[in-house]
């Protein structure tokens, strides 16, 4: 009996921190936006047949190859893995961050990144098409389909300054509220969908976020990395 009670006590101690963290996260969000109904997911364990699945890449169609590659490689620090020219008006390129870590020691050559491509996460496939020049990035008015690429960065302020240096189109600055224009791009909500108090309450959750457009008009979201 003594051993059983000790086991139960140990089990409770191991569960309490997880429960406290979940409650704390819930309480923090409710305090930030008490009008929102925040509900934690209730997913069960992953189906065994899907273990090993991961989201490898997003693909975006762009009309200007040079401007796109310059922005992602130089402004955002992606590395060029490879390009396959289909003809003089179409090509397929892959870009991504080295998978060796965030501490500056994760350098990988293009050959190494290509070798590990199908085991990587967070890659972008750049589909260049000259014919795309008569199309724009997905229209946020539709509210359905592609929304944005999300980044986590060590310094949100330095990232904003870097994007300014590249004359990027900033949709929402760090510390600025979500206005109707940003809500249109971010949530696909038509202007006038939210009353000002609602927009202010929802927008308060995203004060620390940075929103910008890439050269083709795709929305990019930047969040501050956790310590």
N, C-alpha and C positions, 0 to 999 in steps of 0.2 A: 504493500500500500504506500509506503514511504517513497519508493522509487516511482510509483505511478503519479503521486502528487507532485514530485519534483519534475517529472516529465511535463505534466500539464502546466505547471508554473513556468517552465522554460519556454514552452510553446506559446503561452500568452505573451511573454516578454518579447518573443520574436515577431509576433503579429502586431503588437501595439505601435511600434514606429511606423509601419506601413499604413495602419489605419490613421494615425495622427497626421502623417504627411498628406494622405488623401483628403482628410477633413480640413487640414490647413489650406491646401490648394483650393478647395471648394469655398472655404470661408473668405480667402483673399479675393477670389473673383467676385463673390457675392458682395463683398464690401466695396469693390471697385465699381461694380455695376449692379446694384441691388435689384434693378428691374428685370434683369435677364434671368432666364431659367437655365442654369448650368447643370447638366446631368452627365455624370461619368458613364463611359461605355460599359456594357455588360457582356462583352465578347467572351466566349468560352475559349479554351485552348485551340490553337491553330489546327485545322484538319491535317492529319499526318501526311496526306498525299501532297500538301502544298508546302511542307517544310523544305526550305532551301530556295523558295521563290524570293525574289527581291526586285525592286523597281530600278532597272538598270539605266534608263535614259529617257529624256523627253526629246521630241523632234519638232523643230520650228522651220517653217518655210520663210525665206528672206529674199528680197529683191536686190540687195546690195551686199555682195560677198565681202568686199574689202572693208567696208564700214563696219559690218557685223563682226568680222574677225578681229579688227583693230580694237573694237570696244570690249569684246569678251576677253581677248588675250592680254591687252595692255591696261585697260581700266579695271577689269575684274580679276585678272591674274590666272585665267584658265590656261591650260597647256594644249597645244595643237597635237592631236594624236595621229590623225591621217586625213587625207582628202582623196576621194575617188572622182576624177572628172568623167562625167558621162558624155558630154560634148562641150563646145565652147560656151554654152548657155545654161548648163546644168551641172551640178556637182553635189557630192555628199561628203561632209566633213564631220569628224568627231572631235570634241574638245572635252576636257575635264580637269579636275584638280588631282594632283598626286595623292595616292591613297596611303602614304606613309605616315600621316599624322599632321597635327596642327602646329607643331613646335619648330618648324623650319628645317627639320631633318628628313622630310619626306620626299626629297628630290627623286624623280624617276625620269629616265629617258623616254622619248616617244616609243622606242622599241619595247621597253619594259611595260609602259602603259597599254600599248596595243596588245601585248601578250596577255595582260591581265584584264583586258576590256570586258570580257563576259563574266568576270567575277567582281566588277566594280559597281559602284552606285553613284548616282548624281551626275551622269554624263549628259551632254547636250549634243544632239545630232542636228547639224546645220544643213538644211536642204536648200541649196541656192538654185533659184529659177529666175531667169530674166523675165519670164512671163508673169512673175509675181509682182512686177512693178505696177500692174494695174489692179492689184488687190492690196488691202491693208491688213494689219494684224486683226485678230478676231474683234468684232465690234462689241464693246461692253454692253451696248443696249440690249443685246440678245439675252444676256444673263445665263446662257447655257454654253458649255464647252470649255475651252482653255481659259483659265483665269490669270495665273501668274507663276513665275519661278521664284521660289523662296530661298533666301541665303541667310546664313548665320555668320556674323563677322566679329572679330576681336574688338573693334572700336567702331561704333555706329557713326560717331562724329567724324572720324577720319575718313570713313567710307563716303559720307556725304560731301566732304571737302574734295575727295578724289573725283567723285562724279561731277561736281561743279567744275573742276579743272578740265574735264573732258566735255564740258558743255552739254551734259546729259539733261534730258527733260525731267525735272523733279516734279512729281505729282503731289507728294506730301513730304514736308521736311520733318526732321526729328523734333519732337515737342509740339508740332503744329497739330491742330485738331483735324479730324476727318471732315472735310466739307462735302458738298453735294457732288463736286467733280470727282473727288477721290472715291466717294462711295459708289459712283457710277462705274469707275474702273475696277475697284476692289471687290465689290459685292454684286455688280451687275444690276444695281437698283436705279431705276429711272429717277430723274430729279423730281422732287416733290413727294417721293415714296415715304420718306420719314419726316415727321414733324420736327422742327428744330430741337426740342428737348430730347426726343428719341435719338436723333443723330448725335447730339452731344454726349449722351450716355453711352451709346455704342462706341462712338469715336474715342472716348476716354480710355478704352482698353488698348488703343493702338497709338497712344501719344508717343511712345518711344520707337515706333516703327518708321522706316524710311521707304518711300515708294518712288520709283522712277521708271521711265520708259527706255527701252533699248532703241537702236537706230531704226528698227522696223516697226516700233510701236508696241512691242510686247511688254507687259507689266512685270516689274521686278520688285520683290519685297525683301527688305533687309531687317534682320533682328539682331539685337546685341547677344553675343555669345555668353553663356553662363560662366561664372568664375570657375 
